[in-house]
Amino acid sequence: PSGKAVVGERVSIIQHPNGEPQKVTVHDNKVVVVDDDDLLLYVTDTMGGSSGSPVLNIDWDLVALHHAAVGDSNEGVRISSIVTRLREIFKQESAAARSDVEAELFAG
């Protein structure tokens, strides 16, 4: 479900910046903005090459995938947005596959 991250909540990021050994941020990390659309902004230490790292709430629920540094904050794509988009894609692909099968079955 959506809403696993709220403003002021602490988040942690498990990252392998530029393929280096694992680094985990667990202190002084807070959500500062929860965008209604797709984004989550948080203040935490990340290093270059950490895009795609999981952003986890205090209960270790996945809330976003780290995307970029934006000024003094970091930005992650909300996992609920990713799930919604994947469902749309799978639904479209499923409908297209059904259509292909039907066309093949009823051809000729």
Backbone as CSV, one residue per row, in Angstrom:
resi,resn,N_x,N_y,N_z,CA_x,CA_y,CA_z,C_x,C_y,C_z
1,PRO,0.820,-1.213,0.000,0.000,0.000,0.000,0.855,1.264,0.000
2,SER,0.287,2.328,-0.503,0.957,3.618,-0.497,0.965,4.162,0.933
3,GLY,1.782,5.177,1.193,1.781,5.818,2.496,2.721,5.200,3.505
4,LYS,3.760,4.504,3.031,4.708,3.881,3.946,5.791,4.853,4.413
5,ALA,5.783,6.063,3.870,6.744,7.081,4.282,5.995,8.370,4.565
6,VAL,6.335,9.019,5.657,5.695,10.282,6.019,6.769,11.311,6.332
7,VAL,6.421,12.574,6.161,7.357,13.662,6.439,7.820,13.573,7.884
8,GLY,9.120,13.692,8.092,9.713,13.631,9.418,10.191,12.244,9.816
9,GLU,9.736,11.227,9.088,10.138,9.851,9.400,11.578,9.614,8.955
10,ARG,12.270,8.788,9.707,13.636,8.411,9.349,13.621,7.358,8.253
11,VAL,14.587,7.450,7.357,14.767,6.447,6.323,16.229,6.010,6.311
12,SER,16.455,4.816,5.817,17.803,4.279,5.667,17.999,3.875,4.218
13,ILE,19.234,3.952,3.764,19.545,3.562,2.393,20.716,2.586,2.426
14,ILE,20.526,1.459,1.761,21.601,0.482,1.601,22.160,0.705,0.201
15,GLN,23.413,1.119,0.130,23.972,1.493,-1.161,25.328,0.834,-1.409
16,HIS,25.645,0.694,-2.666,26.947,0.229,-3.131,27.442,1.278,-4.123
17,PRO,27.862,2.449,-3.620,28.209,3.537,-4.533,29.330,3.140,-5.484
18,ASN,29.057,3.318,-6.761,30.037,2.992,-7.798,30.608,1.593,-7.656
19,GLY,29.811,0.655,-7.162,30.251,-0.726,-7.031,31.175,-0.973,-5.848
20,GLU,31.335,0.012,-4.983,32.190,-0.143,-3.797,31.496,-1.026,-2.764
21,PRO,32.210,-1.367,-1.683,31.568,-2.153,-0.616,30.325,-1.446,-0.076
22,GLN,29.445,-2.240,0.475,28.161,-1.754,0.977,28.337,-0.666,2.024
23,LYS,27.488,0.362,1.897,27.420,1.426,2.892,25.946,1.596,3.252
24,VAL,25.663,1.782,4.536,24.292,1.933,4.997,24.172,3.260,5.728
25,THR,23.202,4.067,5.347,22.942,5.316,6.050,21.809,5.079,7.040
26,VAL,22.077,5.364,8.303,21.068,5.116,9.328,20.893,6.271,10.314
27,HIS,21.665,7.337,10.190,21.570,8.454,11.134,21.245,9.746,10.403
28,ASP,20.524,10.623,11.073,20.202,11.952,10.542,19.567,11.894,9.162
29,ASN,18.692,10.952,8.963,18.016,10.780,7.684,16.529,10.995,7.887
30,LYS,15.970,11.959,7.193,14.542,12.220,7.363,13.877,12.537,6.041
31,VAL,12.631,12.096,5.920,11.797,12.448,4.777,11.403,13.907,4.946
32,VAL,11.568,14.702,3.881,11.195,16.113,3.949,9.994,16.443,3.061
33,VAL,9.745,15.645,2.013,8.600,15.857,1.135,8.109,14.509,0.639
34,VAL,6.787,14.304,0.689,6.166,13.152,0.047,5.292,13.720,-1.059
35,ASP,5.744,13.550,-2.283,5.048,14.074,-3.463,3.823,13.229,-3.754
36,ASP,2.725,13.866,-4.123,1.496,13.132,-4.434,1.636,12.269,-5.677
37,ASP,2.596,12.581,-6.508,2.748,11.825,-7.744,3.715,10.665,-7.570
38,ASP,5.001,10.933,-7.744,5.938,9.826,-7.827,7.155,9.931,-6.912
39,LEU,7.372,11.059,-6.282,8.671,11.277,-5.651,8.625,11.406,-4.138
40,LEU,9.768,11.095,-3.551,9.994,11.231,-2.122,11.313,11.984,-1.983
41,LEU,11.328,13.054,-1.199,12.565,13.785,-0.946,12.990,13.540,0.486
42,TYR,14.286,13.309,0.675,14.799,12.992,1.999,16.203,13.544,2.146
43,VAL,16.569,13.829,3.373,17.899,14.311,3.686,18.674,13.127,4.253
44,THR,19.740,12.767,3.577,20.587,11.660,4.009,21.885,11.701,3.229
45,ASP,22.877,11.005,3.697,24.143,10.928,2.972,24.079,9.811,1.942
46,THR,24.314,10.190,0.697,24.468,9.187,-0.352,25.696,9.574,-1.157
47,MET,26.237,8.617,-1.849,27.407,8.866,-2.678,27.033,8.640,-4.141
48,GLY,27.781,9.245,-5.047,27.553,9.057,-6.473,27.531,7.580,-6.831
49,GLY,26.712,7.236,-7.779,26.610,5.842,-8.192,25.683,5.022,-7.328
50,SER,24.858,5.688,-6.509,23.942,4.966,-5.615,22.514,4.905,-6.143
51,SER,22.285,5.402,-7.343,20.935,5.343,-7.916,20.466,3.896,-7.969
52,GLY,19.185,3.707,-7.648,18.615,2.362,-7.621,18.695,1.695,-6.269
53,SER,19.351,2.341,-5.310,19.452,1.772,-3.963,18.106,1.844,-3.255
54,PRO,17.790,0.847,-2.424,16.516,0.869,-1.708,16.498,1.936,-0.613
55,VAL,15.373,2.633,-0.508,15.128,3.583,0.579,14.103,2.900,1.482
56,LEU,14.470,2.701,2.748,13.656,1.907,3.675,13.197,2.756,4.842
57,ASN,11.953,2.543,5.288,11.459,3.283,6.444,11.936,2.619,7.741
58,ILE,11.478,3.117,8.856,11.921,2.643,10.166,11.582,1.166,10.399
59,ASP,10.540,0.676,9.712,10.161,-0.740,9.813,10.836,-1.587,8.738
60,TRP,11.769,-0.994,7.997,12.494,-1.657,6.903,11.573,-2.025,5.741
61,ASP,10.462,-1.281,5.594,9.618,-1.420,4.412,10.249,-0.611,3.287
62,LEU,10.244,-1.156,2.096,10.754,-0.444,0.932,9.792,0.686,0.583
63,VAL,10.275,1.943,0.598,9.404,3.087,0.316,9.753,3.784,-0.995
64,ALA,10.988,3.607,-1.472,11.402,4.272,-2.711,12.683,3.630,-3.227
65,LEU,13.016,3.975,-4.470,14.320,3.652,-5.024,15.051,4.970,-5.219
66,HIS,16.252,5.056,-4.646,17.050,6.279,-4.743,17.279,6.625,-6.203
67,HIS,17.105,7.922,-6.511,17.159,8.351,-7.904,18.262,9.386,-8.145
68,ALA,18.347,10.405,-7.281,19.288,11.486,-7.556,19.436,12.406,-6.353
69,ALA,20.525,13.170,-6.359,20.688,14.262,-5.404,20.029,15.490,-6.014
70,VAL,19.275,16.234,-5.177,18.585,17.436,-5.638,18.849,18.522,-4.610
71,GLY,19.791,19.405,-4.895,20.162,20.436,-3.930,20.702,19.806,-2.660
72,ASP,20.108,20.170,-1.516,20.537,19.625,-0.224,19.818,18.333,0.137
73,SER,18.938,17.873,-0.742,18.148,16.669,-0.475,18.494,15.581,-1.480
74,ASN,17.889,14.442,-1.266,17.964,13.340,-2.217,16.549,13.027,-2.665
75,GLU,16.450,12.406,-3.825,15.153,12.116,-4.409,15.056,10.628,-4.708
76,GLY,13.913,10.055,-4.352,13.646,8.661,-4.682,12.296,8.540,-5.358
77,VAL,12.179,7.558,-6.226,10.899,7.278,-6.867,10.117,6.380,-5.918
78,ARG,8.922,6.818,-5.537,8.107,6.066,-4.577,7.807,4.674,-5.112
79,ILE,7.966,3.674,-4.274,7.752,2.295,-4.695,6.295,2.068,-5.088
80,SER,5.369,2.756,-4.444,3.957,2.608,-4.812,3.725,3.075,-6.248
81,SER,4.444,4.101,-6.697,4.328,4.562,-8.082,4.901,3.539,-9.048
82,ILE,6.004,2.924,-8.663,6.620,1.899,-9.502,5.678,0.702,-9.644
83,VAL,5.088,0.278,-8.538,4.155,-0.858,-8.566,2.943,-0.532,-9.436
84,THR,2.399,0.670,-9.292,1.249,1.076,-10.107,1.594,1.022,-11.591
85,ARG,2.746,1.559,-11.951,3.161,1.560,-13.366,3.391,0.139,-13.874
86,LEU,4.023,-0.710,-13.072,4.240,-2.099,-13.495,2.922,-2.825,-13.715
87,ARG,1.948,-2.572,-12.853,0.630,-3.189,-13.036,0.007,-2.756,-14.363
88,GLU,0.153,-1.471,-14.701,-0.368,-0.982,-15.976,0.315,-1.677,-17.144
89,ILE,1.629,-1.803,-17.072,2.387,-2.450,-18.152,1.980,-3.909,-18.285
90,PHE,1.906,-4.629,-17.163,1.540,-6.046,-17.210,0.118,-6.237,-17.744
91,LYS,-0.767,-5.329,-17.385,-2.146,-5.423,-17.870,-2.174,-5.231,-19.389
92,GLN,-1.417,-4.245,-19.887,-1.349,-4.003,-21.325,-0.731,-5.199,-22.048
93,GLU,0.358,-5.727,-21.500,1.021,-6.866,-22.130,0.137,-8.099,-22.101
94,SER,-0.586,-8.297,-21.017,-1.486,-9.432,-20.904,-2.605,-9.329,-21.939
95,ALA,-3.157,-8.132,-22.103,-4.216,-7.928,-23.089,-3.682,-8.169,-24.494
96,ALA,-2.476,-7.698,-24.778,-1.874,-7.896,-26.098,-1.610,-9.384,-26.347
97,ALA,-1.133,-10.090,-25.333,-0.864,-11.527,-25.470,-2.157,-12.290,-25.719
98,ARG,-3.226,-11.938,-24.996,-4.523,-12.588,-25.211,-5.015,-12.349,-26.631
99,SER,-4.829,-11.127,-27.108,-5.242,-10.770,-28.451,-4.481,-11.601,-29.483
100,ASP,-3.172,-11.770,-29.287,-2.349,-12.571,-30.200,-2.808,-14.022,-30.205
101,VAL,-3.081,-14.568,-29.031,-3.532,-15.960,-28.922,-4.886,-16.123,-29.605
102,GLU,-5.808,-15.205,-29.364,-7.125,-15.270,-29.995,-7.010,-15.195,-31.507
103,ALA,-6.171,-14.317,-31.993,-5.986,-14.169,-33.441,-5.449,-15.474,-34.034
104,GLU,-4.530,-16.097,-33.349,-3.950,-17.355,-33.820,-4.970,-18.489,-33.778
105,LEU,-5.764,-18.529,-32.721,-6.773,-19.597,-32.579,-7.859,-19.502,-33.639
106,PHE,-8.266,-18.278,-33.946,-9.392,-18.098,-34.849,-8.979,-17.757,-36.272
107,ALA,-7.703,-17.843,-36.586,-7.232,-17.573,-37.956,-7.677,-18.694,-38.885
108,GLY,-7.996,-18.307,-40.072,-8.260,-19.306,-41.094,-9.602,-19.782,-41.097
